[in-house]
């Protein structure tokens, strides 16, 4: 894009934004079952937009200049600690999202143990990649422990056995993103406590919902600060608290541990930099929107949204189990459902394509170790009236997938691709590989390819390192001005 000599009128700019947005998946209406969290609550979106707009120019860098941000953050942290069994003295920080919360938990654990020269953390294979990102950024080795292949939950005995003298953090999920199951937090936290090691519970996607389901009287696993040994917990507000993106909280049992997540520097002639998050300058818009959502919905609103979500998840799981050729993986503890094939004749990647043609988006997940390829669905409060229509189209999509041509690549080509060393390839060779995989950057500008099953099969077949590098090259190609 080249800037016009004279700027465009505001209505023309907004009209162009609306045109560009037309090609995106819908964020409301219950047909997109990934990435978005739709409450279906009348007027909530308008309130969030107004609150965000009011504070969009307020800079969260210096709370002494804008004391309103302190009051709002304390309100949010206090409400979350009340819901999640926070003990006296517990504290928290408002962050930009779950990844930042998880990464700061890694930093806090590292900096709380300056005596450990080569720190490491123990995580299950199902832990969110945000922890691998934190390990990479902060120089903490990740010791990855296999989970139970049947339940997809962390194995507490194996986690305990992996703790050594260099371990500064043990992580459990409540719940894991991929399968929606809660790790055995009490056992894992007890093992960490017995060795004097910090234990973080990644509740980014599950903790808020589990807290309200517990208040509704549903049986939920033990996962929060009521569990001895849990020292920190992350919970996203832009998920099941239905705040605007990005809004998350990182909660600590003690203030000393939160202090280890901070950054300060007086090593220059300007102002003393003190940051509670990885960002310095940041808009207070998301903070204000999260605060507005919390106050507007109140306890009664959150209970009602949690009730709708529970009913939708229960109906979806029952409908999937009643569909020939499909099964639910494990027993989800929160509103995340992973659907695998129970019949070799059903290719779930093709099912995803068929659903897309019928107006639904579900997220394909590649096979990993002993875990099968599957379709991931994020259930929200707005999903409840959409469950039965989705199930009807799901059954039709399974029938279509049974008779569809195979989307699997040639086995010989797959075998050859598995021998490729990503570090030895030139950019030109990567471009040819991207074309082979069907990852055409120009197609994204015109809309996502209609059929993704073949691409997903190829990505699943190659080694994880090559898969990562292919997608990094693809990302680099789509984010270019062409100059």
C-alpha positions in Angstrom: 0.0 0.0 0.0 1.2 3.5 -0.8 -0.2 6.4 1.3 -2.4 8.8 -0.5 -1.2 12.4 -0.7 -4.4 13.4 1.1 -6.0 11.1 3.6 -9.3 9.4 2.9 -12.5 10.5 4.6 -13.4 8.4 7.7 -16.4 6.8 6.1 -14.4 5.5 3.2 -11.7 4.1 5.5 -14.4 2.3 7.5 -16.1 1.0 4.4 -12.8 -0.5 3.2 -12.3 -2.1 6.6 -15.7 -3.7 6.4 -15.0 -5.0 2.9 -11.7 -6.6 4.0 -13.5 -8.1 7.0 -16.0 -9.8 4.7 -13.6 -12.6 3.8 -13.0 -13.5 7.5 -14.7 -16.3 9.3 -17.7 -15.0 11.4 -16.9 -14.2 15.0 -20.5 -14.4 16.1 -23.4 -16.6 15.5 -22.0 -19.9 16.7 -20.7 -21.3 13.4 -17.0 -20.8 14.1 -15.9 -23.4 16.6 -12.3 -22.1 17.2 -10.4 -18.9 18.0 -13.5 -16.9 19.0 -15.6 -16.8 22.2 -19.1 -15.7 21.6 -21.3 -15.1 24.6 -24.5 -14.4 22.7 -25.3 -11.9 25.5 -27.3 -9.0 24.1 -25.4 -5.7 24.2 -22.2 -7.1 25.6 -20.1 -6.4 22.4 -21.3 -2.8 22.3 -20.3 -2.3 25.9 -16.9 -3.8 25.4 -16.3 -1.6 22.4 -17.3 1.6 24.3 -15.2 0.7 27.3 -12.2 -0.1 25.1 -12.6 3.2 23.2 -12.8 5.2 26.4 -9.4 3.9 27.6 -7.7 3.1 24.2 -5.3 6.1 24.6 -4.5 5.5 28.2 -1.0 4.1 28.5 -0.6 1.2 31.0 3.1 1.8 31.3 2.9 4.2 34.3 0.2 3.6 36.9 1.2 6.7 38.8 0.0 8.8 35.8 -3.2 6.8 35.2 -4.4 5.5 38.6 -7.6 4.2 37.0 -5.7 1.2 35.6 -4.6 0.2 39.1 -8.1 0.1 40.4 -9.4 -1.9 37.4 -6.6 -4.4 37.6 -7.0 -4.9 41.3 -10.8 -5.5 40.8 -10.2 -8.1 38.1 -7.5 -9.9 40.1 -9.6 -9.8 43.2 -12.6 -11.3 41.5 -10.5 -14.1 39.9 -8.9 -14.9 43.3 -12.3 -15.2 44.9 -13.5 -17.6 42.2 -10.3 -19.6 42.2 -9.7 -20.1 45.9 -7.0 -17.5 46.3 -5.6 -17.4 49.8 -4.8 -14.3 51.8 -1.8 -12.5 50.3 -2.4 -13.9 46.8 -1.8 -11.3 44.0 -1.9 -11.1 40.2 -1.1 -9.3 37.0 -3.2 -8.4 34.0 -1.5 -9.5 30.8 -2.2 -9.4 27.1 -3.2 -13.1 26.8 -2.5 -16.6 27.8 0.9 -16.9 26.1 2.2 -13.9 27.9 0.8 -15.2 31.2 2.5 -18.6 30.7 5.8 -17.1 29.6 5.9 -14.8 32.7 5.2 -17.8 34.9 8.3 -19.4 33.4 10.3 -16.2 33.9 9.1 -15.9 37.5 10.2 -19.5 38.3 13.6 -19.0 36.7 14.2 -15.7 38.5 13.0 -17.0 41.8 15.8 -19.5 41.7 19.0 -17.6 40.9 21.0 -20.4 42.5 20.1 -22.8 39.6 22.6 -22.3 36.8 20.8 -24.3 34.2 17.1 -24.3 35.1 14.6 -26.7 33.7 10.9 -27.3 34.0 8.8 -30.4 33.8 5.9 -30.3 31.4 3.5 -32.9 29.9 3.5 -33.5 26.2 0.0 -31.8 26.1 1.2 -28.6 27.7 0.5 -25.4 25.6 3.3 -24.4 23.3 3.4 -21.1 25.2 5.6 -22.9 27.7 8.0 -24.0 25.0 8.1 -20.4 23.8 8.9 -19.3 27.4 11.6 -22.0 27.6 13.1 -20.7 24.4 12.9 -17.0 25.3 14.1 -17.4 28.9 16.7 -20.1 28.6 14.8 -22.8 30.6 15.1 -26.4 29.5 11.8 -28.2 29.0 11.7 -31.8 30.2 8.7 -33.2 28.3 6.9 -36.1 29.9 4.5 -38.4 28.0 0.9 -38.4 29.1 -1.5 -41.4 29.6 -2.4 -42.4 26.0 -5.9 -43.3 27.0 -7.0 -40.3 29.0 -4.5 -37.8 27.5 -3.9 -36.6 31.1 -0.4 -36.1 32.6 1.0 -39.1 34.4 1.8 -37.8 38.0 4.3 -40.6 38.7 6.2 -39.8 35.5 6.1 -36.1 36.2 7.4 -36.7 39.8 10.2 -38.9 38.5 11.3 -36.2 36.1 11.9 -33.6 38.8 15.6 -33.2 39.6 17.9 -30.7 41.4 17.7 -28.3 38.4 13.9 -28.2 38.2 12.5 -24.8 39.0 8.9 -25.3 37.7 6.4 -28.1 37.2 3.4 -27.4 35.0 -0.1 -29.0 34.8 -3.0 -28.0 32.6 -6.6 -27.3 33.7 -7.5 -28.0 31.1 -5.3 -29.0 28.2 -6.2 -27.2 24.9 -5.9 -30.2 22.6 -8.4 -32.5 24.4 -10.1 -30.4 27.1 -9.0 -32.7 30.0 -7.6 -31.7 33.4 -4.3 -33.0 34.5 -4.2 -34.6 38.1 -3.2 -31.3 39.7 -3.3 -32.5 43.4 -0.8 -35.3 42.7 1.5 -33.2 40.5 1.4 -30.3 42.9 2.2 -32.5 45.9 5.2 -34.0 44.1 6.5 -30.5 43.3 5.8 -29.3 46.9 7.7 -32.3 48.4 10.8 -31.3 46.3 10.5 -27.6 47.0 9.6 -26.8 43.4 7.1 -24.3 42.1 3.9 -25.6 40.4 2.0 -23.6 37.8 -1.5 -24.5 36.7 -2.2 -23.4 33.1 -5.9 -22.6 33.5 -5.9 -20.2 30.6 -8.8 -21.8 28.8 -10.4 -23.8 31.6 -10.1 -22.2 35.0 -12.7 -19.5 34.6 -15.3 -22.0 33.3 -14.4 -24.7 35.9 -14.8 -22.1 38.7 -18.4 -21.2 37.6 -19.3 -24.9 36.9 -18.3 -25.6 40.5 -20.6 -22.9 41.7 -23.4 -24.5 39.6 -22.9 -27.7 41.6 -21.1 -29.7 38.8 -18.3 -32.0 39.8 -15.1 -30.6 38.6 -11.5 -31.7 39.2 -9.4 -30.0 41.9 -7.2 -27.5 40.1 -6.8 -24.1 41.8 -5.2 -22.5 44.8 -7.3 -24.8 47.1 -4.7 -27.5 46.1 -1.6 -27.4 48.3 1.5 -26.8 46.2 -0.1 -24.7 43.4 2.0 -21.6 43.4 0.7 -19.8 40.3 -2.3 -20.0 37.9 -3.1 -18.4 34.6 -6.6 -17.7 33.5 -7.7 -15.9 30.3 -10.6 -13.4 30.5 -11.0 -13.1 26.8 -12.1 -16.7 26.6 -14.9 -17.8 29.0 -15.1 -14.4 30.8 -16.1 -13.1 27.3 -13.8 -10.0 27.6 -12.3 -8.4 24.5 -9.0 -9.7 23.3 -6.4 -9.6 24.7 -7.0 -10.1 28.4 -5.5 -12.6 30.8 -4.5 -12.9 34.4 -1.4 -14.4 36.0 -2.2 -15.2 39.6 0.4 -15.9 42.3 0.0 -17.5 45.8 2.6 -15.0 47.2 3.7 -11.5 46.2 7.4 -12.5 46.3 6.9 -14.8 43.3 5.0 -12.1 41.3 8.0 -9.8 42.0 10.2 -12.3 40.1 8.0 -11.9 37.0 8.6 -8.1 36.9 11.3 -6.3 35.0 13.1 -3.2 36.1 16.0 -1.2 34.7 17.6 2.0 35.8 20.7 1.5 33.6 20.1 4.5 31.4 19.6 8.3 31.8 15.9 8.2 31.1 13.0 7.2 33.3 13.4 4.1 35.4 11.7 1.3 33.5 9.5 -0.9 35.6 7.2 -3.4 33.8 4.8 -5.9 35.2 4.4 -7.6 31.8 6.6 -8.2 28.7 5.1 -5.1 27.2 6.0 -1.5 28.3 3.7 0.9 26.5 0.3 -0.8 26.2 -3.3 0.4 25.7 -5.6 0.2 28.7 -8.4 -0.5 26.3 -8.4 -4.3 26.9 -8.2 -3.9 30.6 -11.2 -1.5 30.7 -13.2 -3.8 28.4 -12.5 -6.8 30.7 -13.5 -4.8 33.7 -16.7 -3.7 32.0 -17.6 -7.3 31.0 -17.1 -8.5 34.6 -19.2 -5.7 36.1 -22.0 -5.9 33.6 -22.4 -9.7 33.7 -22.0 -10.1 37.4 -22.2 -13.4 39.1 -25.6 -14.2 37.8 -24.6 -13.5 34.2 -21.5 -15.7 34.4 -23.5 -18.5 36.0 -26.0 -18.3 33.2 -23.3 -18.3 30.5 -21.6 -21.2 32.2 -24.8 -23.1 32.3 -25.4 -22.6 28.6 -21.9 -23.7 27.8 -22.2 -26.9 29.9 -25.5 -27.8 28.2 -24.0 -27.2 24.8 -20.9 -29.3 25.6 -23.0 -32.2 27.0 -25.3 -32.2 23.9 -22.4 -32.0 21.5 -20.6 -35.0 23.1 -23.7 -37.1 23.2 -24.4 -36.3 19.5 -20.9 -37.1 18.4 -20.9 -40.5 20.3 -24.2 -41.3 18.5 -22.7 -40.6 15.1 -21.4 -43.7 13.3 -17.7 -43.3 12.5 -16.8 -40.8 15.2 -15.9 -40.7 18.8 -14.9 -38.1 21.5 -11.3 -38.4 22.7 -11.2 -39.0 26.4 -13.7 -37.4 28.8 -13.5 -33.6 28.5 -13.6 -31.7 31.8 -14.3 -28.3 30.2 -15.9 -27.0 27.0 -13.3 -28.3 24.5 -14.2 -31.4 22.5 -11.8 -33.4 20.3 -13.4 -35.7 17.8 -11.6 -38.6 16.2 -12.7 -41.2 13.7 -13.8 -44.6 15.0 -13.8 -46.0 11.5 -10.9 -46.1 9.1 -13.2 -45.2 6.3 -13.8 -41.8 7.8 -11.1 -39.1 7.2 -11.7 -36.4 9.7 -9.7 -33.9 7.6 -12.1 -34.4 4.8 -15.0 -34.1 7.3 -13.6 -30.7 8.3 -13.6 -29.6 4.6 -17.2 -30.9 4.2 -18.3 -28.9 7.3 -16.6 -25.8 5.9 -18.6 -26.1 2.7 -21.7 -26.3 4.8 -20.8 -23.1 6.7 -19.0 -24.4 9.8 -15.4 -24.1 10.9 -13.9 -26.7 13.2 -10.1 -26.9 13.8 -8.2 -29.9 12.5 -5.5 -31.2 14.8 -2.7 -33.4 13.5 -1.9 -36.8 14.9 0.8 -36.7 17.6 2.5 -39.8 18.9 -0.2 -42.2 19.9 -2.9 -39.5 19.7 -5.0 -39.7 16.5 -5.8 -36.8 14.2 -8.9 -35.1 15.2 -11.3 -32.2 15.0 -11.2 -29.6 17.8 -14.3 -27.7 18.8 -14.4 -24.9 21.3 -17.9 -24.7 22.8 -19.2 -21.4 24.0 -22.4 -20.1 25.5 -23.5 -19.1 21.9 -23.1 -22.7 20.8 -26.2 -24.1 22.5 -28.8 -23.3 19.8 -26.3 -24.4 17.1 -25.5 -27.8 18.4 -28.3 -29.7 16.7 -27.8 -28.0 13.3 -24.1 -28.7 13.5 -24.7 -32.4 14.4 -27.0 -32.7 11.4 -24.3 -31.3 9.0 -21.6 -33.4 10.8 -23.5 -36.6 10.0 -23.9 -35.5 6.4 -20.2 -34.6 6.3 -19.2 -38.0 7.6 -21.3 -39.7 4.9 -19.6 -37.5 2.2 -16.2 -38.3 3.6 -16.8 -42.0 3.3 -17.2 -41.8 -0.5 -14.8 -38.9 -1.2 -11.5 -39.5 -3.1 -8.5 -40.1 -0.8 -6.8 -36.9 0.3 -3.7 -38.7 1.5 -0.4 -38.0 -0.3 1.6 -40.6 -2.2 3.5 -42.8 0.4 6.7 -42.6 -1.6 6.7 -38.8 -1.6 5.9 -38.8 2.2 8.8 -41.2 2.8 11.1 -38.9 0.9 9.9 -35.8 2.7 10.6 -37.4 6.1 14.3 -37.6 5.3 14.7 -33.9 4.6 16.9 -31.9 6.9 15.1 -28.5 7.4 18.4 -26.8 8.2 20.0 -27.8 4.9 17.4 -26.4 2.6 17.7 -23.1 0.6 14.8 -20.6 0.3 14.2 -21.8 -3.2 13.9 -25.4 -2.0 11.5 -24.4 0.7 9.4 -22.6 -1.9 9.1 -25.8 -3.9 8.2 -27.7 -0.7 5.5 -25.2 0.1 4.1 -25.7 -3.4 4.2 -29.5 -2.9 2.4 -29.2 0.4 -0.3 -26.9 -1.2 0.7 -23.9 0.9 0.2 -21.2 -1.7 0.7 -17.7 -0.1 -1.2 -16.1 -2.9 -4.3 -18.2 -2.2 -4.6 -16.7 1.3 -5.0 -13.2 -0.3 -7.9 -14.6 -2.3 -9.4 -16.6 0.6 -8.3 -19.8 2.4 -8.2 -22.8 0.0 -11.6 -24.6 0.0 -10.1 -28.0 0.6 -7.4 -28.4 3.3 -7.4 -32.1 3.9 -4.5 -32.8 1.6 -2.4 -30.1 3.1 -3.2 -31.3 6.6 -2.2 -34.9 5.7 1.2 -33.7 4.3 1.9 -31.5 7.3 1.0 -34.5 9.5 3.3 -36.8 7.6 6.5 -34.8 7.7 8.7 -34.5 10.7 7.7 -31.9 13.4 10.9 -29.8 12.6 10.2 -29.7 8.9 6.5 -28.9 9.7 7.6 -26.0 11.9 10.0 -24.7 9.3 7.5 -25.0 6.4 5.0 -22.9 8.3 7.6 -20.3 9.3 8.5 -19.9 5.6 4.9 -19.7 4.7 4.3 -17.0 7.4 7.3 -15.1 6.1 5.9 -15.2 2.6 2.4 -14.0 3.4 3.7 -11.1 5.5 5.5 -9.3 2.8 4.8 -6.1 0.9 6.4 -7.5 -2.3 8.9 -4.8 -2.5 
